[in-house]
Amino acid sequence: MNDNRSLLDFIRIFIELINMVLPVVMALTLLVFFRGLVSFIAKSGDSKSHSEGRNLMVWGLIGLFVMVSLFGILNFFFKDLGFTNPNNPGGVLPLLPQ
């Protein structure tokens, strides 16, 4: 019985760590997208820079999709599967520390 409780605690801590890092990674992927957008527009005459900008935009969009999907999965775990934060028993995803 104690092993089951420690596994749940480990899963809860893992989910909370991912949830804390997620906004930072989402911001970085958004920056990658905008850097690609600027490169795509500013250097449209150079085909190599143009294609590099397009690739950055594509990877930025893929990263954003993955991060938003991960946020939805975490939301599902916290709300529907009962992995609530003991410091936040309402089941709402914890925000970044202030």
N, CA, C and O atoms as a printed pandas DataFrame, in Angstrom:
     atom_number atom_name residue_name chain_id  residue_number  x_coord  y_coord  z_coord
0              1         N          MET        A               1    0.825   -1.185    0.000
1              2        CA          MET        A               1    0.000    0.000    0.000
2              3         C          MET        A               1    0.873    1.254    0.000
3              4         O          MET        A               1    0.537    2.245   -0.649
4              5         N          ASN        A               2    1.987    1.215    0.722
5              6        CA          ASN        A               2    2.878    2.357    0.784
6              7         C          ASN        A               2    3.558    2.610   -0.555
7              8         O          ASN        A               2    3.804    3.760   -0.918
8              9         N          ASP        A               3    3.868    1.527   -1.304
9             10        CA          ASP        A               3    4.485    1.687   -2.624
10            11         C          ASP        A               3    3.542    2.390   -3.591
11            12         O          ASP        A               3    3.981    3.208   -4.398
12            13         N          ASN        A               4    2.260    2.081   -3.518
13            14        CA          ASN        A               4    1.278    2.723   -4.378
14            15         C          ASN        A               4    1.200    4.214   -4.085
15            16         O          ASN        A               4    1.065    5.026   -5.001
16            17         N          ARG        A               5    1.283    4.571   -2.817
17            18        CA          ARG        A               5    1.214    5.985   -2.432
18            19         C          ARG        A               5    2.444    6.741   -2.914
19            20         O          ARG        A               5    2.332    7.889   -3.345
20            21         N          SER        A               6    3.616    6.114   -2.849
21            22        CA          SER        A               6    4.829    6.792   -3.300
22            23         C          SER        A               6    4.817    6.952   -4.817
23            24         O          SER        A               6    5.349    7.936   -5.331
24            25         N          LEU        A               7    4.226    6.011   -5.541
25            26        CA          LEU        A               7    4.112    6.141   -6.993
26            27         C          LEU        A               7    3.192    7.310   -7.345
27            28         O          LEU        A               7    3.496    8.089   -8.249
28            29         N          LEU        A               8    2.081    7.433   -6.644
29            30        CA          LEU        A               8    1.187    8.562   -6.888
30            31         C          LEU        A               8    1.860    9.892   -6.571
31            32         O          LEU        A               8    1.668   10.878   -7.283
32            33         N          ASP        A               9    2.654    9.914   -5.496
33            34        CA          ASP        A               9    3.389   11.137   -5.167
34            35         C          ASP        A               9    4.407   11.468   -6.250
35            36         O          ASP        A               9    4.572   12.631   -6.617
36            37         N          PHE        A              10    5.090   10.448   -6.761
37            38        CA          PHE        A              10    6.063   10.663   -7.833
38            39         C          PHE        A              10    5.377   11.208   -9.084
39            40         O          PHE        A              10    5.871   12.149   -9.706
40            41         N          ILE        A              11    4.251   10.624   -9.449
41            42        CA          ILE        A              11    3.512   11.095  -10.628
42            43         C          ILE        A              11    3.030   12.521  -10.418
43            44         O          ILE        A              11    3.103   13.340  -11.334
44            45         N          ARG        A              12    2.545   12.823   -9.241
45            46        CA          ARG        A              12    2.074   14.176   -8.932
46            47         C          ARG        A              12    3.212   15.188   -9.029
47            48         O          ARG        A              12    3.036   16.264   -9.601
48            49         N          ILE        A              13    4.366   14.857   -8.483
49            50        CA          ILE        A              13    5.518   15.762   -8.544
50            51         C          ILE        A              13    5.975   15.939   -9.983
51            52         O          ILE        A              13    6.301   17.053  -10.394
52            53         N          PHE        A              14    6.004   14.853  -10.756
53            54        CA          PHE        A              14    6.403   14.919  -12.161
54            55         C          PHE        A              14    5.461   15.822  -12.959
55            56         O          PHE        A              14    5.911   16.642  -13.758
56            57         N          ILE        A              15    4.170   15.671  -12.743
57            58        CA          ILE        A              15    3.187   16.498  -13.449
58            59         C          ILE        A              15    3.336   17.962  -13.049
59            60         O          ILE        A              15    3.235   18.846  -13.900
60            61         N          GLU        A              16    3.572   18.229  -11.773
61            62        CA          GLU        A              16    3.736   19.608  -11.324
62            63         C          GLU        A              16    5.003   20.235  -11.901
63            64         O          GLU        A              16    4.996   21.415  -12.255
64            65         N          LEU        A              17    6.085   19.473  -12.003
65            66        CA          LEU        A              17    7.316   20.000  -12.600
66            67         C          LEU        A              17    7.115   20.340  -14.073
67            68         O          LEU        A              17    7.549   21.392  -14.542
68            69         N          ILE        A              18    6.457   19.445  -14.793
69            70        CA          ILE        A              18    6.182   19.725  -16.202
70            71         C          ILE        A              18    5.308   20.961  -16.321
71            72         O          ILE        A              18    5.520   21.792  -17.205
72            73         N          ASN        A              19    4.339   21.084  -15.448
73            74        CA          ASN        A              19    3.431   22.229  -15.494
74            75         C          ASN        A              19    4.159   23.541  -15.200
75            76         O          ASN        A              19    3.782   24.585  -15.732
76            77         N          MET        A              20    5.189   23.501  -14.366
77            78        CA          MET        A              20    5.934   24.713  -14.068
78            79         C          MET        A              20    6.847   25.110  -15.231
79            80         O          MET        A              20    7.057   26.301  -15.462
80            81         N          VAL        A              21    7.385   24.151  -15.956
81            82        CA          VAL        A              21    8.311   24.424  -17.056
82            83         C          VAL        A              21    7.557   24.747  -18.354
83            84         O          VAL        A              21    8.099   25.412  -19.237
84            85         N          LEU        A              22    6.348   24.291  -18.465
85            86        CA          LEU        A              22    5.574   24.415  -19.698
86            87         C          LEU        A              22    5.420   25.854  -20.205
87            88         O          LEU        A              22    5.622   26.070  -21.400
88            89         N          PRO        A              23    5.079   26.845  -19.387
89            90        CA          PRO        A              23    4.941   28.209  -19.922
90            91         C          PRO        A              23    6.250   28.773  -20.475
91            92         O          PRO        A              23    6.244   29.527  -21.448
92            93         N          VAL        A              24    7.368   28.407  -19.852
93            94        CA          VAL        A              24    8.664   28.891  -20.333
94            95         C          VAL        A              24    8.975   28.290  -21.704
95            96         O          VAL        A              24    9.428   28.995  -22.606
96            97         N          VAL        A              25    8.734   27.006  -21.855
97            98        CA          VAL        A              25    9.001   26.345  -23.133
98            99         C          VAL        A              25    8.043   26.864  -24.211
99           100         O          VAL        A              25    8.435   27.009  -25.369
100          101         N          MET        A              26    6.799   27.141  -23.835
101          102        CA          MET        A              26    5.860   27.704  -24.808
102          103         C          MET        A              26    6.327   29.076  -25.270
103          104         O          MET        A              26    6.210   29.397  -26.453
104          105         N          ALA        A              27    6.849   29.884  -24.370
105          106        CA          ALA        A              27    7.362   31.199  -24.746
106          107         C          ALA        A              27    8.559   31.068  -25.675
107          108         O          ALA        A              27    8.689   31.835  -26.628
108          109         N          LEU        A              28    9.436   30.104  -25.408
109          110        CA          LEU        A              28   10.590   29.896  -26.281
110          111         C          LEU        A              28   10.170   29.441  -27.682
111          112         O          LEU        A              28   10.734   29.900  -28.675
112          113         N          THR        A              29    9.194   28.552  -27.767
113          114        CA          THR        A              29    8.739   28.119  -29.089
114          115         C          THR        A              29    8.053   29.256  -29.837
115          116         O          THR        A              29    8.144   29.334  -31.062
116          117         N          LEU        A              30    7.372   30.132  -29.118
117          118        CA          LEU        A              30    6.771   31.293  -29.757
118          119         C          LEU        A              30    7.852   32.236  -30.288
119          120         O          LEU        A              30    7.706   32.809  -31.368
120          121         N          LEU        A              31    8.935   32.393  -29.528
121          122        CA          LEU        A              31   10.057   33.207  -30.001
122          123         C          LEU        A              31   10.711   32.602  -31.235
123          124         O          LEU        A              31   11.102   33.334  -32.144
124          125         N          VAL        A              32   10.837   31.281  -31.281
125          126        CA          VAL        A              32   11.391   30.620  -32.466
126          127         C          VAL        A              32   10.497   30.881  -33.672
127          128         O          VAL        A              32   10.989   31.164  -34.764
128          129         N          PHE        A              33    9.193   30.787  -33.478
129          130        CA          PHE        A              33    8.267   31.051  -34.576
130          131         C          PHE        A              33    8.427   32.480  -35.091
131          132         O          PHE        A              33    8.516   32.697  -36.299
132          133         N          PHE        A              34    8.465   33.465  -34.169
133          134        CA          PHE        A              34    8.576   34.857  -34.603
134          135         C          PHE        A              34    9.937   35.162  -35.223
135          136         O          PHE        A              34   10.027   35.987  -36.132
136          137         N          ARG        A              35   10.995   34.509  -34.746
137          138        CA          ARG        A              35   12.301   34.689  -35.379
138          139         C          ARG        A              35   12.254   34.160  -36.808
139          140         O          ARG        A              35   12.794   34.793  -37.716
140          141         N          GLY        A              36   11.629   33.032  -37.018
141          142        CA          GLY        A              36   11.473   32.498  -38.366
142          143         C          GLY        A              36   10.628   33.401  -39.236
143          144         O          GLY        A              36   10.913   33.569  -40.421
144          145         N          LEU        A              37    9.586   33.985  -38.659
145          146        CA          LEU        A              37    8.721   34.893  -39.404
146          147         C          LEU        A              37    9.495   36.131  -39.856
147          148         O          LEU        A              37    9.371   36.562  -41.002
148          149         N          VAL        A              38   10.286   36.693  -38.959
149          150        CA          VAL        A              38   11.090   37.868  -39.310
150          151         C          VAL        A              38   12.112   37.508  -40.380
151          152         O          VAL        A              38   12.309   38.268  -41.327
152          153         N          SER        A              39   12.761   36.363  -40.240
153          154        CA          SER        A              39   13.728   35.921  -41.242
154          155         C          SER        A              39   13.046   35.650  -42.578
155          156         O          SER        A              39   13.604   35.942  -43.636
156          157         N          PHE        A              40   11.857   35.100  -42.528
157          158        CA          PHE        A              40   11.109   34.787  -43.752
158          159         C          PHE        A              40   10.733   36.062  -44.503
159          160         O          PHE        A              40   10.808   36.105  -45.731
160          161         N          ILE        A              41   10.333   37.088  -43.779
161          162        CA          ILE        A              41    9.890   38.334  -44.413
162          163         C          ILE        A              41   11.078   39.225  -44.772
163          164         O          ILE        A              41   11.138   39.763  -45.877
164          165         N          ALA        A              42   12.026   39.385  -43.840
165          166        CA          ALA        A              42   13.117   40.336  -44.042
166          167         C          ALA        A              42   14.077   39.897  -45.137
167          168         O          ALA        A              42   14.599   40.731  -45.877
168          169         N          LYS        A              43   14.309   38.619  -45.243
169          170        CA          LYS        A              43   15.289   38.125  -46.206
170          171         C          LYS        A              43   14.600   37.319  -47.305
171          172         O          LYS        A              43   15.057   36.237  -47.673
172          173         N          SER        A              44   13.524   37.843  -47.811
173          174        CA          SER        A              44   12.766   37.102  -48.815
174          175         C          SER        A              44   13.492   37.029  -50.158
175          176         O          SER        A              44   13.163   36.178  -50.984
176          177         N          GLY        A              45   14.473   37.903  -50.391
177          178        CA          GLY        A              45   15.224   37.854  -51.646
178          179         C          GLY        A              45   16.213   36.709  -51.688
179          180         O          GLY        A              45   16.496   36.171  -52.759
180          181         N          ASP        A              46   16.742   36.329  -50.534
181          182        CA          ASP        A              46   17.718   35.244  -50.449
182          183         C          ASP        A              46   16.980   33.931  -50.217
183          184         O          ASP        A              46   16.320   33.758  -49.192
184          185         N          SER        A              47   17.090   33.015  -51.162
185          186        CA          SER        A              47   16.298   31.777  -51.071
186          187         C          SER        A              47   16.732   30.904  -49.886
187          188         O          SER        A              47   15.894   30.236  -49.282
188          189         N          LYS        A              48   18.030   30.900  -49.543
189          190        CA          LYS        A              48   18.491   30.077  -48.421
190          191         C          LYS        A              48   17.930   30.615  -47.099
191          192         O          LYS        A              48   17.409   29.841  -46.295
192          193         N          SER        A              49   18.029   31.915  -46.866
193          194        CA          SER        A              49   17.487   32.509  -45.638
194          195         C          SER        A              49   15.968   32.405  -45.609
195          196         O          SER        A              49   15.364   32.236  -44.550
196          197         N          HIS        A              50   15.370   32.507  -46.773
197          198        CA          HIS        A              50   13.912   32.391  -46.879
198          199         C          HIS        A              50   13.454   30.992  -46.440
199          200         O          HIS        A              50   12.490   30.855  -45.686
200          201         N          SER        A              51   14.150   29.967  -46.915
201          202        CA          SER        A              51   13.774   28.599  -46.543
202          203         C          SER        A              51   14.115   28.308  -45.078
203          204         O          SER        A              51   13.395   27.557  -44.421
204          205         N          GLU        A              52   15.201   28.891  -44.555
205          206        CA          GLU        A              52   15.517   28.716  -43.134
206          207         C          GLU        A              52   14.440   29.356  -42.262
207          208         O          GLU        A              52   14.055   28.797  -41.235
208          209         N          GLY        A              53   13.955   30.525  -42.672
209          210        CA          GLY        A              53   12.872   31.171  -41.935
210          211         C          GLY        A              53   11.605   30.345  -41.969
211          212         O          GLY        A              53   10.901   30.232  -40.966
212          213         N          ARG        A              54   11.315   29.768  -43.125
213          214        CA          ARG        A              54   10.128   28.914  -43.240
214          215         C          ARG        A              54   10.262   27.687  -42.340
215          216         O          ARG        A              54    9.301   27.285  -41.684
216          217         N          ASN        A              55   11.462   27.093  -42.311
217          218        CA          ASN        A              55   11.677   25.928  -41.451
218          219         C          ASN        A              55   11.533   26.286  -39.973
219          220         O          ASN        A              55   10.965   25.515  -39.199
220          221         N          LEU        A              56   12.044   27.453  -39.580
221          222        CA          LEU        A              56   11.883   27.879  -38.188
222          223         C          LEU        A              56   10.417   28.086  -37.841
223          224         O          LEU        A              56    9.983   27.733  -36.744
224          225         N          MET        A              57    9.654   28.650  -38.761
225          226        CA          MET        A              57    8.226   28.839  -38.499
226          227         C          MET        A              57    7.521   27.501  -38.352
227          228         O          MET        A              57    6.676   27.336  -37.473
228          229         N          VAL        A              58    7.862   26.548  -39.207
229          230        CA          VAL        A              58    7.223   25.231  -39.136
230          231         C          VAL        A              58    7.558   24.555  -37.807
231          232         O          VAL        A              58    6.669   24.021  -37.144
232          233         N          TRP        A              59    8.834   24.575  -37.414
233          234        CA          TRP        A              59    9.218   23.939  -36.150
234          235         C          TRP        A              59    8.635   24.682  -34.952
235          236         O          TRP        A              59    8.299   24.064  -33.942
236          237         N          GLY        A              60    8.513   26.003  -35.058
237          238        CA          GLY        A              60    7.863   26.757  -33.997
238          239         C          GLY        A              60    6.401   26.372  -33.840
239          240         O          GLY        A              60    5.903   26.230  -32.724
240          241         N          LEU        A              61    5.717   26.204  -34.966
241          242        CA          LEU        A              61    4.314   25.783  -34.909
242          243         C          LEU        A              61    4.168   24.366  -34.358
243          244         O          LEU        A              61    3.253   24.081  -33.585
244          245         N          ILE        A              62    5.079   23.483  -34.766
245          246        CA          ILE        A              62    5.044   22.115  -34.239
246          247         C          ILE        A              62    5.277   22.132  -32.727
247          248         O          ILE        A              62    4.597   21.427  -31.981
248          249         N          GLY        A              63    6.241   22.940  -32.280
249          250        CA          GLY        A              63    6.512   23.050  -30.848
250          251         C          GLY        A              63    5.324   23.603  -30.085
251          252         O          GLY        A              63    4.989   23.111  -29.007
252          253         N          LEU        A              64    4.685   24.624  -30.639
253          254        CA          LEU        A              64    3.497   25.186  -29.981
254          255         C          LEU        A              64    2.377   24.155  -29.904
255          256         O          LEU        A              64    1.695   24.053  -28.884
256          257         N          PHE        A              65    2.186   23.394  -30.972
257          258        CA          PHE        A              65    1.155   22.354  -30.968
258          259         C          PHE        A              65    1.437   21.322  -29.879
259          260         O          PHE        A              65    0.530   20.913  -29.154
260          261         N          VAL        A              66    2.693   20.904  -29.767
261          262        CA          VAL        A              66    3.056   19.912  -28.756
262          263         C          VAL        A              66    2.843   20.481  -27.354
263          264         O          VAL        A              66    2.335   19.784  -26.476
264          265         N          MET        A              67    3.227   21.739  -27.137
265          266        CA          MET        A              67    3.080   22.337  -25.809
266          267         C          MET        A              67    1.611   22.510  -25.419
267          268         O          MET        A              67    1.240   22.257  -24.272
268          269         N          VAL        A              68    0.785   22.934  -26.355
269          270        CA          VAL        A              68   -0.642   23.089  -26.055
270          271         C          VAL        A              68   -1.274   21.713  -25.804
271          272         O          VAL        A              68   -2.135   21.573  -24.934
272          273         N          SER        A              69   -0.848   20.708  -26.561
273          274        CA          SER        A              69   -1.345   19.352  -26.329
274          275         C          SER        A              69   -0.928   18.845  -24.956
275          276         O          SER        A              69   -1.721   18.225  -24.248
276          277         N          LEU        A              70    0.322   19.112  -24.583
277          278        CA          LEU        A              70    0.798   18.705  -23.268
278          279         C          LEU        A              70    0.024   19.414  -22.164
279          280         O          LEU        A              70   -0.281   18.810  -21.136
280          281         N          PHE        A              71   -0.295   20.682  -22.365
281          282        CA          PHE        A              71   -1.102   21.412  -21.391
282          283         C          PHE        A              71   -2.481   20.761  -21.256
283          284         O          PHE        A              71   -2.997   20.638  -20.145
284          285         N          GLY        A              72   -3.075   20.346  -22.367
285          286        CA          GLY        A              72   -4.374   19.670  -22.313
286          287         C          GLY        A              72   -4.299   18.338  -21.609
287          288         O          GLY        A              72   -5.210   17.975  -20.865
288          289         N          ILE        A              73   -3.218   17.598  -21.833
289          290        CA          ILE        A              73   -3.048   16.313  -21.159
290          291         C          ILE        A              73   -2.884   16.520  -19.658
291          292         O          ILE        A              73   -3.471   15.789  -18.861
292          293         N          LEU        A              74   -2.082   17.519  -19.270
293          294        CA          LEU        A              74   -1.924   17.805  -17.843
294          295         C          LEU        A              74   -3.243   18.223  -17.213
295          296         O          LEU        A              74   -3.564   17.824  -16.094
296          297         N          ASN        A              75   -3.994   19.020  -17.935
297          298        CA          ASN        A              75   -5.303   19.439  -17.441
298          299         C          ASN        A              75   -6.208   18.225  -17.245
299          300         O          ASN        A              75   -6.946   18.151  -16.263
300          301         N          PHE        A              76   -6.150   17.281  -18.172
301          302        CA          PHE        A              76   -6.924   16.047  -18.057
302          303         C          PHE        A              76   -6.511   15.259  -16.819
303          304         O          PHE        A              76   -7.367   14.781  -16.074
304          305         N          PHE        A              77   -5.198   15.119  -16.592
305          306        CA          PHE        A              77   -4.727   14.377  -15.419
306          307         C          PHE        A              77   -5.175   15.040  -14.125
307          308         O          PHE        A              77   -5.624   14.362  -13.200
308          309         N          PHE        A              78   -5.056   16.367  -14.055
309          310        CA          PHE        A              78   -5.404   17.048  -12.820
310          311         C          PHE        A              78   -6.896   17.033  -12.563
311          312         O          PHE        A              78   -7.318   16.827  -11.425
312          313         N          LYS        A              79   -7.697   17.243  -13.572
313          314        CA          LYS        A              79   -9.141   17.380  -13.339
314          315         C          LYS        A              79   -9.883   16.054  -13.381
315          316         O          LYS        A              79  -10.744   15.807  -12.536
316          317         N          ASP        A              80   -9.572   15.198  -14.342
317          318        CA          ASP        A              80  -10.389   14.006  -14.545
318          319         C          ASP        A              80   -9.847   12.749  -13.872
319          320         O          ASP        A              80  -10.622   11.862  -13.516
320          321         N          LEU        A              81   -8.539   12.657  -13.692
321          322        CA          LEU        A              81   -7.989   11.448  -13.090
322          323         C          LEU        A              81   -7.673   11.604  -11.618
323          324         O          LEU        A              81   -7.242   10.645  -10.978
324          325         N          GLY        A              82   -7.876   12.791  -11.067
325          326        CA          GLY        A              82   -7.762   12.966   -9.627
326          327         C          GLY        A              82   -6.374   13.217   -9.090
327          328         O          GLY        A              82   -6.156   13.074   -7.887
328          329         N          PHE        A              83   -5.421   13.590   -9.937
329          330        CA          PHE        A              83   -4.098   13.936   -9.429
330          331         C          PHE        A              83   -4.110   15.383   -8.969
331          332         O          PHE        A              83   -3.578   16.270   -9.637
332          333         N          THR        A              84   -4.721   15.604   -7.824
333          334        CA          THR        A              84   -4.822   16.972   -7.327
334          335         C          THR        A              84   -3.579   17.328   -6.537
335          336         O          THR        A              84   -2.912   16.464   -5.968
336          337         N          ASN        A              85   -3.288   18.589   -6.515
337          338        CA          ASN        A              85   -2.174   19.121   -5.750
338          339         C          ASN        A              85   -2.609   19.220   -4.292
339          340         O          ASN        A              85   -3.639   19.835   -4.016
340          341         N          PRO        A              86   -1.863   18.638   -3.341
341          342        CA          PRO        A              86   -2.284   18.721   -1.936
342          343         C          PRO        A              86   -2.327   20.154   -1.431
343          344         O          PRO        A              86   -3.100   20.461   -0.523
344          345         N          ASN        A              87   -1.512   21.042   -2.003
345          346        CA          ASN        A              87   -1.539   22.447   -1.606
346          347         C          ASN        A              87   -2.663   23.200   -2.286
347          348         O          ASN        A              87   -2.987   24.326   -1.906
348          349         N          ASN        A              88   -3.257   22.582   -3.288
349          350        CA          ASN        A              88   -4.327   23.213   -4.056
350          351         C          ASN        A              88   -5.419   22.171   -4.283
351          352         O          ASN        A              88   -5.540   21.653   -5.393
352          353         N          PRO        A              89   -6.208   21.853   -3.275
353          354        CA          PRO        A              89   -7.148   20.741   -3.368
354          355         C          PRO        A              89   -8.299   20.953   -4.341
355          356         O          PRO        A              89   -9.074   20.025   -4.572
356          357         N          GLY        A              90   -8.434   22.125   -4.910
357          358        CA          GLY        A              90   -9.522   22.363   -5.844
358          359         C          GLY        A              90   -9.325   21.673   -7.169
359          360         O          GLY        A              90  -10.262   21.594   -7.964
360          361         N          GLY        A              91   -8.116   21.162   -7.438
361          362        CA          GLY        A              91   -7.856   20.463   -8.680
362          363         C          GLY        A              91   -7.505   21.372   -9.835
363          364         O          GLY        A              91   -7.364   20.904  -10.965
364          365         N          VAL        A              92   -7.361   22.649   -9.583
365          366        CA          VAL        A              92   -6.998   23.583  -10.641
366          367         C          VAL        A              92   -5.494   23.518  -10.826
367          368         O          VAL        A              92   -4.755   23.362   -9.854
368          369         N          LEU        A              93   -5.034   23.637  -12.066
369          370        CA          LEU        A              93   -3.609   23.591  -12.325
370          371         C          LEU        A              93   -2.892   24.704  -11.578
371          372         O          LEU        A              93   -3.340   25.850  -11.609
372          373         N          PRO        A              94   -1.791   24.391  -10.909
373          374        CA          PRO        A              94   -1.078   25.428  -10.170
374          375         C          PRO        A              94   -0.410   26.412  -11.128
375          376         O          PRO        A              94    0.013   26.036  -12.221
376          377         N          LEU        A              95   -0.320   27.650  -10.718
377          378        CA          LEU        A              95    0.335   28.676  -11.510
378          379         C          LEU        A              95    1.784   28.784  -11.091
379          380         O          LEU        A              95    2.205   28.171  -10.111
380          381         N          LEU        A              96    2.548   29.567  -11.840
381          382        CA          LEU        A              96    3.941   29.776  -11.478
382          383         C          LEU        A              96    4.033   30.483  -10.140
383          384         O          LEU        A              96    3.163   31.288   -9.807
384          385         N          PRO        A              97    5.074   30.195   -9.364
385          386        CA          PRO        A              97    5.220   30.877   -8.077
386          387         C          PRO        A              97    5.381   32.375   -8.271
387          388         O          PRO        A              97    6.022   32.828   -9.220
388          389         N          GLN        A              98    4.797   33.128   -7.368
389          390        CA          GLN        A              98    4.872   34.587   -7.480
390          391         C          GLN        A              98    5.702   35.159   -6.362
391          392         O          GLN        A              98    5.881   36.374   -6.286
